[in-house]
Amino acid sequence: MIRWMKTITAAALTLAALCFAVTALADMPPATQVYIDGVLLDGQALYLASGSDAAVQTKPADGGYAHFDSATATLTLHGMTLHTAANVPGVPQSLIYADGSLTVALEGDNTLRYTTNAGAALLGIAAKGALTLAGSGTLTVSMNSFNEAAGNTVTAVSAGESLLVQGGNVAVAITSGQTGFGLHAAEGIAVSGGDVQVTVQAKLAHAVYAGSGDVTITGGNLMAEAKAAGEADVATGLNAAQITLAGGQATFQATGAPEHSLGASIGGTITVTGGRLRLIGETRAVNEEMTAAPITDTLIPVYCAEAASGAGMQPWTDGLMPETDDEAVSVRFLQFGDYPTAETAPVEAAPAADAPKERSAGFWVGVGLLSLIVGVMLGGYTRKKR
């Protein structure tokens, strides 16, 4: 029986507990400074016009702009296009970086775009403390780093504490020659509104990474896919301690590596009381050691399929992963919520892939530790001692 994810989860949570015990600080205060497109905004320099390289105190007469309100720690993006990563001593290389907790209010269409071959950590939007995305505008994050060096990590949205998505339409597309994160938060992620689309392609690809925290979804729509760059690489749609869905819709998917693609790696439980949750993986939908509740609640129907496309979907009512003592039956498609209609059903109906080959515990321990170490290092960027 394939038991690789149990080893990863135990090792990862143990290491996370040790690391956060050393580095954890009190809740970060509101941000007082924000670097955006390589330019500093603070209490004196309030505005940055789109395409400008200097901050001003008054609102631009026309065109896109960014405005930082230090009194509320709110950065408003109004039709901005950003393409310069800050390269300031003591500040991570990022297109937007805040020295504390930050709210980003989206107005109009905003774009963050950056491509490099440098082998260093690169961040799109990053806050040293908590990060909130709100508003009615759009945000497109397109970042690429093709360097295959071990230290090459690309992250679209990163929070040193928690990440909250309240509104807006957010589209993330990340390519990394080594490691990639779509949404990354050290202390959990919550989605209460908005529409979020995440695609990450890398050798070690994580679409949504919640660190030692939980993922809680009460509204909105979240579609996240991790794509392994090659068949020998690793992809995980979701990494979290637990996931709770009380409303909205969420899909976490992993593709590209038939033996190493996991829809979700959950350390604790899956709880669904409303909305619809889909977990899809070419290897497995979810690690088989997790527990799911309320798995037998007749008000929340649960379906599973051996095919990642969802073809042959059947009700799952026994509360356990279908398996035998000799070999696990790979559940590659798992859905909590109503049976899909013609509009929401999977498009492809490919036959089930061959059962993935069994990997040694050492292989998966290595993958788990590497992912966690990278995540902790990334958290170190946003949780430096003040």
ZIBELDA-V353944 format. One record per residue. N is the residue number from 1. RES is the residue in one small letter. PSI is psi in radians with two decimals (* if undefined). NEAR is the number of other C-alpha atoms within 8 Angstrom. D_CENTER is the distance of its C-alpha to the mean C-alpha in whole Angstrom. Layout:
n=<N N>
res=<RES RES>
psi=<PSI PSI>
near=<NEAR NEAR>
d_center=<D_CENTER D_CENTER>
This chain:
n=<1 2 3 4 5 6 7 8 9 10 11 12 13 14 15 16 17 18 19 20 21 22 23 24 25 26 27 28 29 30 31 32 33 34 35 36 37 38 39 40 41 42 43 44 45 46 47 48 49 50 51 52 53 54 55 56 57 58 59 60 61 62 63 64 65 66 67 68 69 70 71 72 73 74 75 76 77 78 79 80 81 82 83 84 85 86 87 88 89 90 91 92 93 94 95 96 97 98 99 100 101 102 103 104 105 106 107 108 109 110 111 112 113 114 115 116 117 118 119 120 121 122 123 124 125 126 127 128 129 130 131 132 133 134 135 136 137 138 139 140 141 142 143 144 145 146 147 148 149 150 151 152 153 154 155 156 157 158 159 160 161 162 163 164 165 166 167 168 169 170 171 172 173 174 175 176 177 178 179 180 181 182 183 184 185 186 187 188 189 190 191 192 193 194 195 196 197 198 199 200 201 202 203 204 205 206 207 208 209 210 211 212 213 214 215 216 217 218 219 220 221 222 223 224 225 226 227 228 229 230 231 232 233 234 235 236 237 238 239 240 241 242 243 244 245 246 247 248 249 250 251 252 253 254 255 256 257 258 259 260 261 262 263 264 265 266 267 268 269 270 271 272 273 274 275 276 277 278 279 280 281 282 283 284 285 286 287 288 289 290 291 292 293 294 295 296 297 298 299 300 301 302 303 304 305 306 307 308 309 310 311 312 313 314 315 316 317 318 319 320 321 322 323 324 325 326 327 328 329 330 331 332 333 334 335 336 337 338 339 340 341 342 343 344 345 346 347 348 349 350 351 352 353 354 355 356 357 358 359 360 361 362 363 364 365 366 367 368 369 370 371 372 373 374 375 376 377 378 379 380 381 382 383 384 385 386>
res=<m i r w m k t i t a a a l t l a a l c f a v t a l a d m p p a t q v y i d g v l l d g q a l y l a s g s d a a v q t k p a d g g y a h f d s a t a t l t l h g m t l h t a a n v p g v p q s l i y a d g s l t v a l e g d n t l r y t t n a g a a l l g i a a k g a l t l a g s g t l t v s m n s f n e a a g n t v t a v s a g e s l l v q g g n v a v a i t s g q t g f g l h a a e g i a v s g g d v q v t v q a k l a h a v y a g s g d v t i t g g n l m a e a k a a g e a d v a t g l n a a q i t l a g g q a t f q a t g a p e h s l g a s i g g t i t v t g g r l r l i g e t r a v n e e m t a a p i t d t l i p v y c a e a a s g a g m q p w t d g l m p e t d d e a v s v r f l q f g d y p t a e t a p v e a a p a a d a p k e r s a g f w v g v g l l s l i v g v m l g g y t r k k r>
psi=<2.44 2.03 0.52 -0.62 -0.43 -0.73 -0.76 -0.86 -0.81 -0.80 -0.75 -0.81 -0.63 -0.84 -0.69 -0.74 -0.72 -0.78 -0.80 -0.44 -0.53 -0.71 -0.23 2.43 3.05 2.89 2.35 2.48 2.97 2.60 2.51 -0.24 2.50 2.22 2.19 2.16 0.54 0.08 2.43 2.26 2.35 -2.74 -0.34 -0.74 1.86 -0.54 2.63 2.09 2.55 2.21 -0.12 2.78 0.32 2.40 2.67 2.94 -0.25 2.68 2.30 2.56 -0.56 3.02 -3.13 2.73 2.84 2.46 2.23 2.11 1.79 -0.39 -0.56 0.03 0.84 2.22 2.05 2.18 2.05 1.64 0.73 2.54 2.08 2.40 0.20 2.17 2.24 2.35 1.18 2.36 2.27 -0.06 2.25 2.62 1.93 2.73 -0.57 2.21 2.27 2.48 0.16 -2.67 2.50 2.49 2.25 2.02 2.15 2.20 2.29 -2.79 2.19 2.49 2.32 2.10 2.26 2.37 2.37 2.81 0.09 2.52 1.07 2.98 2.32 2.27 2.53 -1.45 2.22 2.41 2.40 -0.48 -2.39 2.66 2.28 2.30 2.19 3.10 -3.09 0.06 -2.95 2.71 2.08 2.13 2.01 1.94 2.39 2.34 1.99 0.02 2.32 0.22 2.67 -0.54 0.05 1.94 2.23 2.22 2.25 -0.91 2.17 2.36 2.32 -0.38 -2.02 2.76 2.24 2.21 1.99 -0.42 -3.10 2.87 1.99 2.21 2.14 2.27 2.00 2.38 2.27 2.44 -0.23 -1.38 2.42 2.41 2.35 -1.26 2.26 2.23 2.42 -0.47 0.51 2.81 2.38 2.36 2.11 -0.13 3.11 3.13 2.14 2.19 2.16 2.26 2.20 2.23 2.18 3.00 -0.66 1.68 2.22 2.03 -0.87 2.14 1.99 0.24 -2.30 0.05 -3.07 2.87 2.17 2.20 2.10 -0.11 3.08 -2.94 2.25 2.06 2.05 2.26 2.28 2.26 2.09 2.41 -0.53 2.93 -0.42 -0.01 -3.01 2.39 2.39 2.17 -0.69 2.32 2.10 2.76 -0.81 2.82 2.36 2.24 2.05 -0.05 2.97 -2.89 2.54 2.41 2.26 2.15 2.54 2.26 3.03 -0.39 1.74 -0.49 -0.22 0.56 1.97 2.16 -0.81 2.41 1.85 2.20 -0.41 -1.80 2.79 2.14 2.14 2.10 -0.05 2.89 -2.83 2.33 2.29 2.36 2.14 2.26 2.46 -0.51 -1.00 2.71 -0.66 2.68 2.33 -0.26 -0.25 2.81 2.60 2.22 2.41 1.67 -0.47 0.13 2.04 -0.30 -0.33 1.58 2.54 2.34 2.65 2.77 2.60 -0.45 2.34 -0.39 -0.26 -0.05 2.42 0.40 2.38 2.67 2.48 1.92 -0.11 -0.09 0.07 2.67 2.28 2.11 2.88 3.10 -0.37 -0.71 2.31 2.41 1.99 1.95 1.86 -0.23 2.12 2.21 2.27 2.12 -3.06 2.60 2.39 2.51 -3.12 -0.52 -0.47 -0.09 2.65 2.50 -0.85 2.69 0.98 2.62 2.76 2.41 2.85 2.64 2.36 2.59 2.57 2.36 2.64 2.74 -0.61 -0.66 -0.85 -0.51 -0.75 -0.78 -0.79 -0.77 -0.72 -0.80 -0.77 -0.72 -0.76 -0.74 -0.73 -0.71 -0.70 -0.70 -0.53 -0.53 -0.65 -0.01 0.71 2.63 2.41 *>
near=<7 7 9 10 11 9 11 13 12 8 11 11 10 8 10 11 9 8 9 8 7 6 8 7 7 4 6 10 7 10 12 11 11 13 13 12 12 12 11 10 15 12 10 6 10 14 15 15 12 12 6 7 8 6 13 9 8 6 8 9 4 4 8 11 14 13 11 14 11 11 5 6 13 12 12 11 15 12 13 13 11 12 9 8 11 15 9 7 4 4 8 12 11 13 17 15 14 14 12 13 15 15 11 12 11 17 13 10 11 15 12 14 10 10 7 7 7 8 12 7 12 11 15 14 11 15 16 17 18 15 16 11 13 12 10 10 11 13 13 10 14 12 14 11 14 11 11 9 8 6 8 17 13 16 15 17 11 15 17 17 13 14 15 12 12 12 13 15 11 12 11 14 12 17 13 17 12 15 13 18 16 17 13 15 16 15 13 15 13 12 14 13 13 14 11 12 10 14 13 17 13 16 15 12 16 16 18 12 13 18 15 12 12 13 13 11 15 12 12 14 11 12 10 15 13 16 14 18 10 8 10 7 12 12 19 16 17 15 13 16 14 12 12 11 15 12 12 15 12 12 11 15 17 17 13 12 17 11 10 12 17 18 18 16 13 16 10 8 12 12 10 14 9 10 11 14 12 11 15 18 18 18 14 14 17 15 12 7 7 11 7 9 9 9 10 10 7 5 4 14 13 13 12 14 14 14 15 14 10 14 11 7 9 7 8 9 7 6 8 4 6 8 7 8 6 5 8 10 9 9 14 19 17 13 11 12 11 8 6 7 6 5 5 6 8 7 5 5 9 8 6 7 7 4 7 7 5 5 8 7 9 6 8 13 11 8 10 12 12 8 9 12 8 8 10 12 8 9 12 10 10 13 12 7 4 2>
d_center=<29 26 24 22 19 21 22 18 18 21 21 17 18 21 20 17 20 23 20 19 23 24 22 21 23 24 21 21 24 23 22 26 25 22 22 22 23 24 27 27 27 28 31 34 32 30 29 28 29 27 29 31 30 32 31 34 35 35 33 34 36 34 31 28 27 25 26 25 27 27 29 26 23 22 21 22 21 24 24 23 22 21 22 23 21 22 24 26 27 25 22 19 19 17 18 17 18 19 21 20 18 18 18 17 19 19 23 24 22 20 18 17 18 19 20 21 23 23 21 19 16 15 13 13 13 13 15 17 17 15 13 14 14 17 20 21 20 18 15 15 13 14 14 16 18 20 21 21 22 20 19 17 14 12 9 9 8 9 11 13 14 12 10 12 12 15 16 16 15 12 12 10 11 11 14 15 18 16 13 10 6 4 3 5 8 11 12 10 8 11 12 15 16 15 14 10 10 7 9 9 12 14 16 13 10 6 4 2 4 7 10 13 12 12 10 13 13 17 17 15 14 10 10 7 9 9 13 15 17 20 21 22 18 15 12 10 8 7 8 10 13 14 13 15 16 19 19 17 15 12 12 10 11 12 15 18 19 21 21 18 15 14 12 11 12 14 16 18 18 17 19 19 22 21 20 18 16 15 14 15 16 19 20 19 17 16 18 21 22 20 22 21 23 25 25 29 28 30 29 25 26 24 24 24 25 25 24 21 22 23 27 29 27 29 29 27 30 31 28 27 25 28 30 33 34 34 31 28 28 24 23 20 20 19 20 20 22 25 26 25 27 28 26 23 24 22 24 25 27 27 29 27 26 28 27 25 27 27 26 27 26 26 23 21 21 21 17 16 18 17 13 14 16 14 11 14 16 13 14 17 17 16 18 21 25 26>
